[in-house]
Amino acid sequence: MKNCQSRLLVMVFALFCMVAAILPARAHHSYANYNMTALVQMEGTVRQVHWIFPHVAIYVEVEDADGQVQMWAMGASTPAGVERAGVSRDDVQPGDPISVRCYPIKDGSPGCALGFVTPMHGDTARGHGVERAWN
């Protein structure tokens, strides 16, 4: 009887550990921090592009209405997901001007979940003027 209780306790503990390990990964992919009902459009200059797991990120300098430049952090899907959407790693490079439509962070800080990116660098071989989904 005691051996059966010990096994049950071990199984319950193992189940608890599995659930505890899964919940943070599930929460990581939440868009609760973003206003997913409002796409904002902006133009700026790419300063950094990171094609790393778990998400592609680009950092864009955007000039606001007062002429002040802000650095916007823009997150996209996984590198494989962005590439499956038809985006090449060469499409957007540091120094390139781009136009984006994205879902802003609810608290108003300069960041967003990327929706769509349009390179404006003039190189048609790198997708100039072609809007692509990044999420």
Rosetta blueprint (number, residue, H / E / L):
1 M L
2 K H
3 N H
4 C H
5 Q H
6 S H
7 R H
8 L H
9 L H
10 V H
11 M H
12 V H
13 F H
14 A H
15 L H
16 F H
17 C H
18 M H
19 V H
20 A H
21 A H
22 I H
23 L H
24 P H
25 A H
26 R H
27 A H
28 H H
29 H L
30 S L
31 Y L
32 A L
33 N L
34 Y E
35 N L
36 M L
37 T L
38 A L
39 L L
40 V E
41 Q E
42 M E
43 E E
44 G E
45 T E
46 V E
47 R E
48 Q E
49 V E
50 H E
51 W E
52 I L
53 F L
54 P L
55 H L
56 V E
57 A E
58 I E
59 Y E
60 V E
61 E E
62 V E
63 E E
64 D L
65 A L
66 D L
67 G L
68 Q L
69 V E
70 Q E
71 M E
72 W E
73 A E
74 M E
75 G E
76 A L
77 S L
78 T L
79 P H
80 A H
81 G H
82 V H
83 E H
84 R H
85 A L
86 G L
87 V L
88 S L
89 R L
90 D L
91 D L
92 V L
93 Q L
94 P L
95 G L
96 D L
97 P E
98 I E
99 S E
100 V E
101 R E
102 C E
103 Y E
104 P E
105 I E
106 K L
107 D L
108 G L
109 S L
110 P L
111 G E
112 C E
113 A E
114 L E
115 G E
116 F E
117 V E
118 T E
119 P E
120 M L
121 H L
122 G L
123 D L
124 T H
125 A H
126 R H
127 G L
128 H L
129 G L
130 V L
131 E L
132 R E
133 A E
134 W L
135 N L
